């Protein structure tokens, strides 16, 4: 996976393609040259479905762009460690999918969801958007700016994903931090018994130096839908 380029514009940041993206382009070329599906596509592992959970927004917020670090122009940054999250969306054949709506939601740095059903005792971070959405570009790529996920009571750190498109049913999954010690005790992650599918949900977080020398993170999560679109 490659380091994601950061941009100062609130809506202009885009992640570079991950290593799978490079393979995908090569595979698509092979498809053009041969009627058979390329061998690499046959080895793709579909991203497993995961539960949507109880904290999908009751109503989508007015501010639902791809920058979860601010709520409205000029607002302070959210608490937490800034993370530049990107990836690509593929169908099961390895075809990259443009025009897919990608939504994410997660708890804030205090472990609270911005949802009326979360009755936790700690205060929510008013500067964290909590939910964001974007649409994949022509190469199937998406990107968000958010916080590094933190544990929620009973759960290891994770980010929820919902994908919607005109040619496939709603797809929901969750992304986890590779190597986090809480992963081994997380019931939902442990319910994925196929090691290859489990690995597909575990994403390395790479430290980079951000503004004012603070540590920021990059993470690349490619999603392979279990459909041929």
Secondary structure, 3 states (H helix, E strand, C coil): CCCCCCCCCCCCCCCCCCHHHHHHHHHHHHHHHCCCCCHHHHCCCCCCCCCCCCCCCCCCCCCCCCECCCCCCCCCCCCCCEEEEEEEEECCCCCECCCCEEEEECCCCCCCCCCCCCCCCCCCCCCCCCEEEEECCCCCEEEEEEECCCCECCECCEEEEEEEECCEEEEEEEEEECCCHHHHHCHHHHCCCCHHHHHHCEECCEEEECHHHCEEEEEECCEECCCCC
